[in-house]
Amino acid sequence: MMNYTLCPKCGKETEKLYDNVCKDCFFENIRLAELPLVLHAKTCTKCGARFNRGKWVNAGNAEDTVIRNVENALSVHDLAENIEIYVEPRELSPYMYRVRVEVDATVKDEPVHQELNTEVRIVREACDMCSRISGGYFEGIVQIRATNRVPTGDEKKRCIDIANDVVHRMQKKGDRLAFITDSLDLKDGADLYIGSNNSGRHICRAIIVEMGGSFSESPTLFGQKDGKDIYRITFSMRLPEFMSGDFIHFKDKVIQIKSSGKRTIGIDLSTGSRFIATADEMKGATHTASMADAVMTVLVAVEDNAIMVLDPYTYETVTIKKPVSFAAQAGSEIPVIKTEYGLFALSGEHALENLR
């Protein structure tokens, strides 16, 4: 036999009490969800970022922004469990959406359904990042230079491309201060004005991974925020002293540089052997010639391990080391490089292409 009890509020018989009242009395005062009739969604006019929960974040399209704002503004009852939310936005204009929301949940193990409607108005303004960029804001400067030489135009362009790639990746991860305010092309290198010192370090490290070199930091106090000192840092990025096509003198050897990055790779012109060294290992190396100094001369004769050529400046016949993979025939012209440490024959397409 079923036991019934009287609801103390309405007097009806009920099988079960919900917080000391019957089901009808309990649920007549339960509002499953609440939502303001009008919402304002801030989006950036330039980059499309949206303002979410007190901060600017990268956003998708306008509809995604509307849905996120509705979800953030939706308030669901504390007793609700197993909550399911369906949001259906309908565009009225590029700046206004009508949104229908359905909420399903269980309260006290009882299923509850509610429908709500709201209007979302798109408010366009400049986000924190775009405002800072337009105002010329920067926290640090990356100064791109090279050790004992001037960076080439290609090197400067590659460094700037690397910097743009770095800040783009950091922005995708949510770093709103990862941006480049300005870049200056200078005679001795390039200066990049950056939004945060953290991005400056990432830029320098990325350049070193690909192109080698080193960097140092010089902080300068330029203000205070919330009682804390704020420093503007100059990052001195130094590209390697030697680059592809250079000839260096190192430990009584003349080395033709093939590539320069975290390690310098080249060819020992005296033996034809491969040369590999880190920047620290190359201390004491000096620049002795560039590929632009190479000239063509006549190959007089070819022997087992040596060749005879005309000295391009004295026109005397001299015997020098035969390069590895040498295939030229007597009577032809070959590229050579003359340094204070001797005359050396060059081989390979790399040498020939630079002389054409």
HUPEQUI-V403936 format. One record per residue. N is the residue number from 1. RES is the residue in three letters. PHI is phi in radians with two decimals (999 if undefined). D_FIRST is the distance of its C-alpha to the first C-alpha in Angstrom with 1 decimal. Layout:
BEGIN
n=[N;N]
res=[RES;RES]
phi=[PHI;PHI]
d_first=[D_FIRST;D_FIRST]
END
This chain:
BEGIN
n=[1;2;3;4;5;6;7;8;9;10;11;12;13;14;15;16;17;18;19;20;21;22;23;24;25;26;27;28;29;30;31;32;33;34;35;36;37;38;39;40;41;42;43;44;45;46;47;48;49;50;51;52;53;54;55;56;57;58;59;60;61;62;63;64;65;66;67;68;69;70;71;72;73;74;75;76;77;78;79;80;81;82;83;84;85;86;87;88;89;90;91;92;93;94;95;96;97;98;99;100;101;102;103;104;105;106;107;108;109;110;111;112;113;114;115;116;117;118;119;120;121;122;123;124;125;126;127;128;129;130;131;132;133;134;135;136;137;138;139;140;141;142;143;144;145;146;147;148;149;150;151;152;153;154;155;156;157;158;159;160;161;162;163;164;165;166;167;168;169;170;171;172;173;174;175;176;177;178;179;180;181;182;183;184;185;186;187;188;189;190;191;192;193;194;195;196;197;198;199;200;201;202;203;204;205;206;207;208;209;210;211;212;213;214;215;216;217;218;219;220;221;222;223;224;225;226;227;228;229;230;231;232;233;234;235;236;237;238;239;240;241;242;243;244;245;246;247;248;249;250;251;252;253;254;255;256;257;258;259;260;261;262;263;264;265;266;267;268;269;270;271;272;273;274;275;276;277;278;279;280;281;282;283;284;285;286;287;288;289;290;291;292;293;294;295;296;297;298;299;300;301;302;303;304;305;306;307;308;309;310;311;312;313;314;315;316;317;318;319;320;321;322;323;324;325;326;327;328;329;330;331;332;333;334;335;336;337;338;339;340;341;342;343;344;345;346;347;348;349;350;351;352;353;354;355;356]
res=[MET;MET;ASN;TYR;THR;LEU;CYS;PRO;LYS;CYS;GLY;LYS;GLU;THR;GLU;LYS;LEU;TYR;ASP;ASN;VAL;CYS;LYS;ASP;CYS;PHE;PHE;GLU;ASN;ILE;ARG;LEU;ALA;GLU;LEU;PRO;LEU;VAL;LEU;HIS;ALA;LYS;THR;CYS;THR;LYS;CYS;GLY;ALA;ARG;PHE;ASN;ARG;GLY;LYS;TRP;VAL;ASN;ALA;GLY;ASN;ALA;GLU;ASP;THR;VAL;ILE;ARG;ASN;VAL;GLU;ASN;ALA;LEU;SER;VAL;HIS;ASP;LEU;ALA;GLU;ASN;ILE;GLU;ILE;TYR;VAL;GLU;PRO;ARG;GLU;LEU;SER;PRO;TYR;MET;TYR;ARG;VAL;ARG;VAL;GLU;VAL;ASP;ALA;THR;VAL;LYS;ASP;GLU;PRO;VAL;HIS;GLN;GLU;LEU;ASN;THR;GLU;VAL;ARG;ILE;VAL;ARG;GLU;ALA;CYS;ASP;MET;CYS;SER;ARG;ILE;SER;GLY;GLY;TYR;PHE;GLU;GLY;ILE;VAL;GLN;ILE;ARG;ALA;THR;ASN;ARG;VAL;PRO;THR;GLY;ASP;GLU;LYS;LYS;ARG;CYS;ILE;ASP;ILE;ALA;ASN;ASP;VAL;VAL;HIS;ARG;MET;GLN;LYS;LYS;GLY;ASP;ARG;LEU;ALA;PHE;ILE;THR;ASP;SER;LEU;ASP;LEU;LYS;ASP;GLY;ALA;ASP;LEU;TYR;ILE;GLY;SER;ASN;ASN;SER;GLY;ARG;HIS;ILE;CYS;ARG;ALA;ILE;ILE;VAL;GLU;MET;GLY;GLY;SER;PHE;SER;GLU;SER;PRO;THR;LEU;PHE;GLY;GLN;LYS;ASP;GLY;LYS;ASP;ILE;TYR;ARG;ILE;THR;PHE;SER;MET;ARG;LEU;PRO;GLU;PHE;MET;SER;GLY;ASP;PHE;ILE;HIS;PHE;LYS;ASP;LYS;VAL;ILE;GLN;ILE;LYS;SER;SER;GLY;LYS;ARG;THR;ILE;GLY;ILE;ASP;LEU;SER;THR;GLY;SER;ARG;PHE;ILE;ALA;THR;ALA;ASP;GLU;MET;LYS;GLY;ALA;THR;HIS;THR;ALA;SER;MET;ALA;ASP;ALA;VAL;MET;THR;VAL;LEU;VAL;ALA;VAL;GLU;ASP;ASN;ALA;ILE;MET;VAL;LEU;ASP;PRO;TYR;THR;TYR;GLU;THR;VAL;THR;ILE;LYS;LYS;PRO;VAL;SER;PHE;ALA;ALA;GLN;ALA;GLY;SER;GLU;ILE;PRO;VAL;ILE;LYS;THR;GLU;TYR;GLY;LEU;PHE;ALA;LEU;SER;GLY;GLU;HIS;ALA;LEU;GLU;ASN;LEU;ARG]
phi=[999;-1.27;-1.61;-2.03;-2.36;-1.58;-1.27;-1.18;-1.65;-1.90;1.49;-1.33;-1.29;-2.56;-1.39;-2.53;-1.76;-2.03;0.92;1.27;-2.37;-1.27;-1.02;-1.09;-1.17;-1.16;-1.40;-1.25;-1.84;-1.71;-1.89;-1.02;-2.52;-2.32;-2.65;-1.03;-1.23;-2.34;-2.15;-2.04;-1.93;-1.47;-2.32;-1.40;-1.18;-1.77;-1.80;1.46;-1.11;-2.11;-1.61;-2.35;0.92;1.50;-2.62;-1.45;-2.36;-1.14;-2.17;-1.59;-1.52;-1.10;-1.13;-1.07;-1.08;-1.08;-1.07;-1.11;-1.15;-1.14;-1.08;-1.20;-1.47;-1.24;-1.94;-1.92;-0.99;-1.07;-1.46;-1.24;-2.33;0.89;-1.37;-2.24;-2.18;-2.13;-2.07;-2.15;-1.49;-2.28;-1.34;-1.65;-2.81;-1.04;-2.07;-2.62;-2.29;-1.74;-2.19;-1.84;-2.18;-2.02;-2.16;-2.10;-2.80;-2.07;-2.22;0.98;1.19;-1.85;-1.21;-2.34;-2.27;-2.58;-1.99;-2.37;-2.34;-2.61;-2.07;-1.90;-1.86;-1.43;-1.89;-1.79;-2.70;-1.35;-1.35;-1.06;-1.18;-1.16;-1.11;-1.17;-1.08;-1.14;-1.55;1.30;-1.20;-2.72;-1.88;-2.62;-2.26;-1.69;-1.71;-1.62;-2.34;-2.30;-1.31;1.05;-2.84;-1.84;-1.07;-1.32;-1.06;-1.14;-1.13;-1.09;-1.09;-1.16;-1.07;-1.17;-1.09;-1.07;-1.06;-1.12;-1.10;-1.11;-1.17;-1.13;-1.14;-1.18;-1.10;-1.11;-1.53;1.81;-1.44;-1.39;-1.77;-1.51;-2.72;-1.95;-1.26;-2.78;-2.38;-2.05;-1.57;-1.98;-1.11;-1.77;2.70;-2.62;-2.04;-1.99;-1.64;-2.05;-1.29;-2.53;-1.18;-1.10;-1.17;-1.07;-1.13;-1.10;-1.10;-1.08;-1.15;-1.17;-1.11;-1.11;-1.02;-1.56;-2.00;1.39;1.82;-2.71;-2.53;-2.31;-2.07;-2.25;-1.41;-2.34;-1.23;-2.27;2.94;-2.35;-2.48;0.94;1.41;-1.88;-1.20;-1.95;-1.96;-1.78;-1.93;-1.72;-1.71;-1.58;-1.61;-1.95;-1.31;-1.02;-1.15;-1.95;-2.35;-0.99;1.73;-1.40;-2.06;-2.15;-1.87;-2.59;0.92;1.12;-2.18;-1.83;-1.95;-1.63;-1.34;-1.73;-2.67;-2.40;-2.66;-1.11;-2.19;-1.70;-2.09;-2.79;-2.17;-1.33;-1.19;-1.37;-2.07;1.41;-1.41;-1.34;-2.07;-2.39;-2.72;-1.50;-1.06;-1.13;-1.27;-1.67;-1.09;1.78;-1.25;-2.25;-1.36;-2.06;-2.95;-2.16;-1.05;-1.14;-1.47;-1.21;-2.37;-1.63;-2.53;-1.48;-1.48;-1.47;-2.71;-2.16;-2.00;-1.05;-2.11;-2.49;-2.33;-1.95;-2.34;-1.46;-1.09;-1.14;-1.97;-1.77;1.10;-1.51;-1.44;-2.23;-1.78;-2.32;-1.11;-1.41;-1.15;-1.18;1.02;-1.55;-2.24;-1.27;-1.83;-0.98;1.72;-1.53;-1.78;-2.30;-1.40;-2.38;-2.24;-1.89;-2.17;-1.19;-1.80;2.31;-1.79;-2.31;-1.52;-1.90;-2.43;1.68;-1.12;-1.04;-1.19;-1.18;-1.10;-1.32;-1.84;-1.42]
d_first=[0.0;3.8;6.5;9.6;13.1;16.3;19.2;22.1;24.5;23.5;20.7;18.3;14.5;13.8;11.5;14.6;17.8;21.2;23.8;21.9;21.6;19.6;20.6;22.9;24.6;25.1;26.7;28.8;30.9;31.0;34.1;34.0;37.8;40.9;44.4;47.6;48.9;52.3;53.3;56.8;57.6;60.9;62.9;66.5;69.1;71.1;69.0;65.6;63.8;60.7;59.7;56.3;54.7;57.9;60.3;62.0;61.0;62.2;60.4;60.0;60.3;59.5;56.1;55.1;56.2;54.0;50.9;51.5;52.0;48.8;46.8;48.4;47.7;44.0;41.7;38.1;35.3;35.0;31.3;32.0;31.8;32.8;35.3;37.2;40.1;42.2;45.5;47.6;51.0;53.3;56.9;58.4;61.7;63.0;62.0;58.6;55.3;52.2;49.1;45.6;42.9;39.4;37.0;33.8;31.7;28.2;27.2;24.2;23.5;23.5;26.5;29.0;32.2;35.2;38.7;41.8;45.4;48.5;52.3;54.3;58.0;60.4;62.8;65.9;67.9;69.7;67.6;68.7;70.6;72.4;73.3;74.8;76.7;78.2;79.2;81.0;78.6;79.3;78.7;81.1;84.0;84.5;88.2;89.1;92.5;94.2;96.2;99.9;99.7;98.2;95.0;95.6;94.1;91.8;90.7;89.8;87.9;85.9;85.0;83.8;81.8;80.2;79.4;77.7;75.6;74.5;73.4;71.7;69.6;68.9;67.8;65.3;63.8;63.4;66.6;67.6;70.9;72.1;74.8;78.5;80.0;83.5;85.9;89.6;92.1;94.9;98.2;97.0;93.4;90.3;88.1;84.4;82.7;79.0;75.9;74.9;76.6;73.8;74.7;78.4;77.8;75.8;78.6;81.3;79.4;78.9;82.6;83.6;81.3;83.1;86.6;87.1;88.6;87.2;86.1;86.3;84.6;86.3;84.0;85.2;83.3;82.9;80.2;77.2;73.5;71.0;73.6;74.2;77.4;77.4;79.9;81.5;82.5;85.4;84.7;88.1;87.4;90.4;90.8;92.8;96.6;97.3;96.0;96.3;100.0;101.4;103.9;103.7;105.9;103.9;105.3;108.5;106.6;106.4;102.8;101.8;98.4;96.0;92.8;91.8;88.2;86.6;89.3;92.8;93.8;97.3;100.3;103.1;106.1;108.4;106.3;103.9;101.0;97.7;97.2;93.8;93.4;91.0;92.2;92.7;94.8;97.0;98.4;102.2;102.1;104.3;104.5;107.7;107.4;105.1;104.8;106.8;109.7;109.8;112.7;113.9;116.9;118.8;117.8;121.2;120.2;117.2;117.4;114.9;113.3;115.4;116.5;119.6;119.2;121.3;120.6;119.5;121.5;124.6;124.8;125.6;124.2;121.7;119.6;116.0;112.8;111.4;107.8;105.0;104.4;107.7;108.8;111.6;115.1;118.4;119.9;116.5;115.2;112.4;110.6;111.7;111.0;113.7;112.8;114.9;113.6;114.9;114.6;111.5;110.7;107.3;105.4;102.3;101.1;100.0;103.6;105.0;102.4;103.3;107.0;106.7]
END
